[in-house]
Amino acid sequence: MTHRDVIIACDFASREATLEFLDRFPEGRKPFVKIGMELYYAEGPSIVREIKARGHRIFLDLKLHDIPNTVKKTMRVLSGLDVDMVNVHASGTVAMMRAALEGLTREDGTRPLLIAVTQLTSTSEEVMQKELLIGTDLRRTVAQYALNAKEAGLDGVVCSPREAGLVKEACGKGFLAVTPGIRFADAAADDQVRITTPADAREIGSDYIVVGRPITAAPDPVAAYEKCLKEFI
Ligand code: C5P
């Protein structure tokens, strides 16, 4: 059975704009949504509870990156929000990722999925090498960060769809590849660099695609969502 799904990045600045967007979907159609920093910092945990109560699954994309103890304690707070997926930056180290997992795991052993960002899909290899002084190729960095995440016990990584195959090769089929950087064949890239179409993402091995502007800024977002699902599932 496939668990492939499309996650809509709800990158809105307010509760009103987000709910207005979600209200466009027909009764019973409850897309998996991503709440990122913009919305979370604007509205706080109440927006998470409200969207959860409407029946959506939620990926809370706060990309934690701090000392292990701080991340552990923050994850403990987030695990109380009953979201379905949360994340950290893999560059925070294996020790930080282990601490995140520990903090996230509830007393009864349950927890949301925990994934790690490898390299942001807006980062090019040139920037990674010249600005961040990571002197290896980008694919090698992604594979190593994925292995680190696996070693820490995480469920998968966030990476470019172009790197999903590489992640599966390094970490096994069951290790999740969650991939933003999705654009329809005829669309602009915006600020994204390492992009593919939904169909190519499926071919390469993505488990979840995270799609923002191609859906949220479309003239008919529901139709764009359905198109994404059709191409990807
Ligand atoms: O609008 P667009 O489809 O580019 O949105 C992609 C979403 O995925 C944004 O919310 C962005 O923060 C997120 N993301 C990303 N690259 C990563 C991790 C998350 O683009 N590596």
Boltz pocket constraint, residues with backbone or C-beta under 6 A from the ligand:
constraints:
  - pocket:
      binder: B
      contacts: [[A, 9], [A, 11], [A, 36], [A, 117], [A, 118], [A, 119], [A, 120], [A, 121], [A, 122], [A, 158], [A, 159], [A, 180], [A, 181], [A, 182], [A, 189], [A, 190], [A, 192], [A, 210], [A, 211], [A, 212], [A, 213], [A, 214]]
      max_distance: 6.0
